Amino acid sequence: MTLGQADHKGKSATDDAHGPPAATVAIPLRPSQGSIHKDDVISLNEPPLTWFQRARRGLIPPTLTGQNWRHTLKIVAIGQLLSLCITSTTVCSNKLAQEYQVSIPTTQSFLNYALLALVYIPYTVYRRGGFRVWWRILRRRGWMYLVLAIVDVEGNYFVVKAYQYTSLLSAMLLDTWAIPVVVALSYFFLKVRFRVLQYVGVITCLIGMGLLVTADALTDRDYNGPDPLKGDLFCVLGATLYGISNILEEFSVRQFPIYEVVGHLGLFGTLVNGIQLAILERTELATTQWSASVVGYVLLFDISMFTMYSVTPYLFRLSSATFFNISLLTSDFYGLLFGLFLFHYRIHVLYPFAFLGIIIGIVIYNVIPCPEPTINQKLSDSLKIPEDLVPSQEEATPRASLDSRVSYQA
């Protein structure tokens, strides 16, 4: 037996006694560093890694890491800010109607659209390179902004009118119709393929909304409308238009600068709402007593609406129109908190559970990132002009980059 054979035999005996040598595999989680980091080498004979070790090495999907939780908390906070804006507009409208007998919803919306146009249209002209380019934008995609404005204006109008004819509980329930509308349009128009957890989150939010409506019924906050059928139809129509408006706006802000979309929504919204105002609210405007309190509530209403219209497109980019709509479900709970002091509402034991259920559904919806929509490239190209430059870094950054997630390594 040679020395080499003896050495080989010795190694075989050792392997038989102690098992095969520990194997290692290198996982290139840091390709930009040009070398393999010691943390990237995993021994197959090591004990199972803890959750924190797997997260550190990039083996946990980004939906379960701290970075995505920070992103989730960020968009949940933005969604609740928008929900508070909706609550503020509702409280202002109720105060105007109940204490001052002022009901001018079209006028209030007109001021919001006008403010959006005054702020964002000059900025659009400046950023896009002057009036000549702006005119080309109007010629190429002005029709899209006009459709968006008409749908948005009429959605606001029919939902507000519904509260005059149907009961409060019916309006609250039917207003949630916007959520399935947005989900369906996202699926068919934006080609979004939701995951199971997204559907679970939406259903959980609707269950929380059901608890909220039940609590309203038990505390006698409901009232009988003069024409329930007409009011219910108005509410369903308004909620449907809301859903269409949200999808059109999400499509627009994913293709073009946010300031351009919001500015043109304000411009065309001012025109459409102005015509509607002249037809429907001339008498109300002529008889309104413009006291300091009335002016203050109108201004607070429009500041809240301006904030909501300015921030909502960013939430569309960070998440989706579906998330925006389920976030607004908490506005009824916030309205209750304001009502405790302003309208002397009574709180029911189900209210906290309803709010908690909605918040849990919102978080569940974002545990796994919502899939990106698939934009119809032919339609997108048909809306562009030669002067459309490469967007700025903020405008061109997809949602996966905005939330700073760690890319998942299989």
C-alpha positions in Angstrom: 0.0 0.0 0.0 1.4 3.3 -1.0 1.5 6.4 1.1 -1.2 8.1 -1.0 -3.5 5.0 -0.7 -3.0 5.0 3.0 -3.8 8.6 3.2 -6.9 8.1 1.1 -8.0 5.2 3.3 -7.5 7.3 6.4 -9.7 10.0 5.0 -12.4 7.5 4.2 -12.3 6.0 7.7 -12.6 9.5 9.1 -15.5 10.3 6.8 -17.2 7.1 7.9 -16.8 7.9 11.5 -17.8 11.6 11.4 -19.9 11.8 8.3 -19.2 13.7 5.1 -17.3 17.0 5.3 -19.4 20.1 5.9 -20.4 21.6 2.6 -20.8 25.3 2.0 -22.7 27.3 -0.6 -22.1 30.9 -1.5 -25.1 33.1 -2.0 -24.1 36.3 -3.9 -26.3 38.8 -2.0 -23.9 41.6 -2.5 -22.9 41.5 -6.2 -21.8 45.1 -6.2 -18.9 44.4 -3.7 -17.1 42.1 -6.1 -16.3 39.5 -3.5 -18.1 37.0 -1.3 -18.8 38.3 2.2 -18.4 35.9 5.1 -22.0 36.3 6.0 -23.0 35.0 2.6 -21.4 31.5 3.2 -23.9 29.1 4.7 -22.8 25.7 6.0 -25.3 23.0 5.2 -24.4 21.3 8.5 -25.1 24.4 10.6 -28.2 24.4 12.8 -31.3 26.2 11.3 -30.9 29.9 11.1 -33.0 32.2 13.2 -35.5 34.5 11.6 -33.2 37.5 12.3 -30.2 35.7 10.7 -32.2 34.9 7.6 -33.4 38.5 7.4 -29.8 39.8 7.7 -28.6 37.5 4.9 -31.5 38.5 2.6 -33.2 35.1 2.8 -36.5 36.5 4.1 -38.9 38.0 1.5 -38.9 41.8 1.8 -42.6 41.7 3.0 -41.4 40.4 6.3 -38.4 42.6 7.0 -38.1 45.8 8.9 -37.7 47.9 5.8 -41.1 46.9 4.4 -42.8 47.4 7.8 -41.4 50.9 7.7 -42.9 51.3 4.3 -46.2 49.9 5.5 -46.3 52.3 8.4 -45.5 55.2 6.1 -48.4 54.5 3.7 -50.8 53.7 6.5 -50.0 57.1 8.0 -50.6 58.8 4.7 -53.8 56.9 4.3 -55.0 58.0 7.7 -54.0 61.6 7.0 -56.3 61.5 4.0 -59.0 59.8 6.1 -58.8 62.7 8.5 -59.1 65.2 5.6 -62.3 63.4 4.6 -63.5 63.6 8.2 -62.8 67.3 8.3 -64.8 68.0 5.1 -67.7 65.9 6.5 -67.7 67.8 9.9 -67.5 71.2 8.1 -70.4 70.3 5.9 -72.5 69.0 8.8 -71.8 72.2 10.9 -72.8 74.4 7.9 -76.0 72.5 7.3 -77.1 71.9 10.9 -76.2 75.2 12.6 -76.2 77.7 9.8 -78.6 76.1 7.3 -76.0 76.4 4.5 -75.9 73.7 1.9 -73.6 74.6 -1.0 -71.5 71.5 -1.8 -71.0 72.4 -5.4 -69.7 75.8 -4.5 -67.4 74.3 -1.9 -66.0 71.9 -4.4 -65.6 74.6 -7.0 -63.3 76.6 -4.7 -61.2 73.5 -4.2 -60.8 72.8 -7.9 -60.0 76.5 -8.6 -57.3 76.4 -5.9 -55.8 73.3 -7.4 -55.7 75.0 -10.8 -54.2 78.2 -9.5 -51.4 76.4 -7.7 -50.5 73.6 -10.1 -51.2 74.9 -13.6 -48.6 77.7 -13.4 -46.1 75.2 -11.9 -46.8 72.8 -14.7 -46.2 75.5 -17.3 -42.9 76.4 -15.6 -41.7 72.8 -15.3 -42.7 71.7 -18.7 -41.0 74.5 -20.6 -43.6 77.2 -21.3 -47.0 77.7 -22.8 -46.2 76.2 -26.1 -45.5 72.8 -24.6 -48.4 73.1 -22.2 -50.7 73.7 -25.2 -49.4 70.5 -26.9 -50.2 68.7 -23.6 -53.7 70.0 -23.7 -54.2 68.9 -27.3 -52.7 65.4 -26.8 -54.2 64.4 -23.5 -56.5 67.2 -22.4 -59.5 64.9 -23.3 -58.3 62.4 -20.6 -58.1 65.1 -17.9 -61.6 66.4 -19.0 -63.0 62.9 -18.5 -61.3 62.5 -15.2 -62.7 65.9 -14.0 -66.2 65.1 -15.1 -66.2 61.7 -13.4 -64.7 63.2 -10.2 -67.1 66.2 -10.1 -70.2 64.0 -10.6 -69.0 61.4 -8.1 -68.8 64.1 -5.5 -72.2 65.5 -6.4 -74.2 62.2 -6.4 -72.7 61.0 -3.1 -73.5 64.4 -1.4 -77.1 64.4 -2.9 -77.6 60.8 -1.7 -77.5 61.8 2.0 -80.5 64.1 1.4 -82.7 61.2 0.2 -81.6 58.0 1.9 -80.8 57.0 5.5 -77.3 57.5 6.9 -76.7 53.8 7.4 -77.7 53.0 3.8 -75.4 55.7 2.5 -72.5 54.5 4.6 -72.9 50.9 3.4 -73.4 51.8 -0.2 -70.5 54.2 -0.2 -68.2 51.2 0.3 -69.3 50.0 -3.2 -66.3 52.1 -4.5 -64.0 49.4 -3.1 -65.2 46.4 -5.3 -65.4 48.9 -8.2 -61.8 49.8 -7.8 -60.7 46.2 -7.3 -62.5 45.1 -10.5 -61.2 48.1 -12.6 -57.6 47.5 -11.2 -57.9 43.8 -12.3 -59.3 44.4 -15.8 -58.0 47.9 -16.8 -54.6 48.1 -14.9 -54.0 44.3 -15.1 -53.2 44.2 -11.4 -53.1 40.6 -10.1 -53.9 40.8 -6.4 -52.6 38.2 -4.0 -54.7 36.3 -1.5 -53.6 38.5 1.4 -54.8 41.6 -0.5 -58.3 40.2 -0.8 -58.2 39.1 2.9 -57.3 42.7 3.9 -60.2 44.2 1.9 -62.7 41.7 3.4 -61.4 42.4 6.9 -61.9 46.1 6.3 -65.4 45.6 5.1 -66.1 43.5 8.2 -64.9 46.4 10.3 -67.1 48.7 8.4 -70.1 46.4 9.0 -69.4 46.6 12.8 -69.3 50.4 12.5 -72.7 50.5 10.8 -74.1 48.0 13.3 -72.9 50.3 16.1 -74.6 53.3 14.4 -77.9 51.3 14.2 -77.7 50.4 17.9 -77.1 54.0 19.0 -80.0 55.4 16.9 -77.8 57.6 14.8 -79.8 56.6 11.7 -82.6 58.6 10.2 -85.2 57.9 7.6 -84.7 59.5 4.2 -87.6 61.0 2.2 -86.8 58.9 -0.9 -84.7 55.9 0.0 -84.7 54.3 -3.4 -83.5 57.5 -5.1 -80.9 58.1 -2.5 -79.6 54.5 -2.7 -79.3 54.8 -6.5 -77.5 58.1 -6.2 -75.1 56.6 -3.7 -74.3 53.6 -5.8 -73.8 55.8 -8.9 -71.6 58.2 -6.9 -69.5 55.4 -5.5 -69.1 53.9 -9.0 -67.9 57.2 -10.3 -65.5 57.5 -7.4 -64.0 54.2 -8.3 -63.6 55.1 -11.9 -62.0 58.5 -11.0 -59.5 56.8 -8.7 -58.4 54.3 -11.4 -58.1 57.0 -14.0 -56.0 59.2 -11.7 -53.8 56.2 -10.7 -53.2 55.5 -14.4 -52.4 59.1 -15.1 -50.0 59.7 -12.2 -48.0 56.6 -13.1 -47.5 58.0 -16.6 -47.1 61.7 -16.1 -45.9 64.2 -13.4 -48.2 64.5 -10.4 -48.3 68.3 -10.6 -49.5 68.1 -14.2 -52.3 65.6 -13.4 -53.5 67.4 -10.3 -53.3 70.8 -12.0 -55.4 69.7 -15.0 -57.9 68.0 -12.8 -58.3 71.3 -11.0 -58.5 73.2 -14.3 -61.2 71.1 -15.9 -62.9 70.5 -12.6 -63.3 74.2 -12.2 -65.0 74.5 -15.6 -67.3 71.5 -15.1 -68.2 72.4 -11.5 -68.7 76.1 -12.5 -71.3 75.2 -15.1 -73.0 72.9 -12.6 -72.9 75.6 -9.9 -74.5 78.2 -12.1 -77.3 75.8 -12.9 -78.0 74.2 -9.5 -76.9 76.5 -6.7 -77.7 80.1 -7.8 -80.6 80.3 -5.4 -78.6 78.9 -2.4 -75.7 81.3 -3.1 -78.1 84.3 -3.2 -79.7 83.4 0.1 -76.6 82.4 2.1 -75.7 84.5 5.1 -71.9 84.9 4.9 -70.9 85.2 8.5 -67.4 84.8 9.8 -68.2 81.3 11.0 -69.6 80.2 7.6 -66.6 81.6 5.8 -64.3 79.8 8.3 -65.9 76.4 7.8 -65.9 76.8 4.0 -62.2 77.7 4.1 -61.4 74.7 6.4 -63.4 72.4 4.0 -61.4 73.6 1.0 -58.0 73.4 2.8 -58.8 69.8 3.7 -59.9 69.0 0.2 -56.8 70.7 -1.3 -54.6 68.6 1.0 -56.4 65.4 0.1 -56.2 66.0 -3.7 -52.5 67.0 -3.4 -51.4 64.0 -1.4 -53.6 61.2 -2.8 -51.5 60.8 -6.1 -48.5 60.0 -4.0 -50.4 57.3 -2.2 -51.4 55.9 -5.6 -47.8 55.6 -6.5 -46.7 54.1 -3.2 -49.6 51.7 -3.0 -52.8 51.6 -5.0 -56.3 53.1 -5.5 -57.7 50.1 -3.6 -55.6 50.9 -0.5 -56.7 54.5 -0.7 -60.3 53.5 -0.6 -60.0 51.1 2.3 -58.0 53.7 4.2 -60.9 56.1 4.0 -63.2 53.6 5.9 -61.7 54.9 9.2 -63.1 58.4 8.5 -66.5 57.3 10.0 -64.7 56.5 13.3 -62.8 59.8 13.3 -66.2 61.5 12.5 -67.6 59.9 15.7 -64.7 61.3 17.8 -65.4 64.8 16.4 -69.1 64.2 16.9 -68.6 63.4 20.6 -67.7 67.1 21.2 -69.5 68.9 18.4 -72.8 66.9 18.0 -72.9 65.0 21.3 -72.9 61.6 19.8 -72.9 58.5 22.1 -70.1 55.9 21.6 -71.0 52.3 21.4 -68.7 49.4 22.6 -68.5 48.1 19.0 -66.8 51.3 17.7 -63.2 50.5 18.9 -63.5 47.0 17.6 -64.7 48.3 14.2 -61.8 50.7 14.0 -59.3 48.0 15.0 -60.8 45.6 12.4 -60.3 48.3 9.6 -56.8 49.1 10.7 -55.9 45.3 10.8 -57.3 44.9 7.3 -55.3 47.9 6.1 -52.1 46.4 7.5 -52.9 42.9 6.1 -53.4 44.4 2.6 -49.8 45.8 2.7 -48.0 42.9 4.4 -47.2 41.6 0.9 -46.6 44.4 -1.6 -49.4 45.0 -4.0 -48.4 44.0 -7.6 -47.5 46.7 -10.0 -50.1 47.5 -12.7 -49.4 46.6 -16.3 -49.9 49.8 -18.3 -51.1 49.5 -21.8 -48.0 50.8 -23.6 -49.9 51.6 -26.8 -52.4 53.8 -24.9 -49.6 55.4 -22.9 -47.6 56.2 -26.0 -50.6 57.7 -27.7 -51.0 60.3 -24.9 -47.4 61.5 -25.0 -45.9 64.4 -26.9 -42.4 64.8 -28.3 -41.5 67.2 -25.6 -42.2 64.7 -22.9 -38.8 64.5 -21.3 -37.5 61.7 -19.0 -39.2 62.3 -15.7 -37.3 63.4 -12.6 -35.9 60.8 -10.3 -39.0 61.1 -8.0 -41.4 60.9 -10.9 -39.7 57.9 -12.6 -39.0 55.9 -9.5 -41.3 52.8 -9.3 -42.9 51.8 -6.1 -40.4 49.1 -5.5 -37.7 51.7 -5.3 -39.6 54.3 -3.4 -40.2 52.0 -0.4 -36.5 51.0 -0.3 -37.2 47.4 -0.1 -34.4 44.7 -0.1 -34.6 42.7 -3.2 -35.5 39.1 -2.4 -32.9 36.5 -3.2 -34.3 33.0 -3.8 
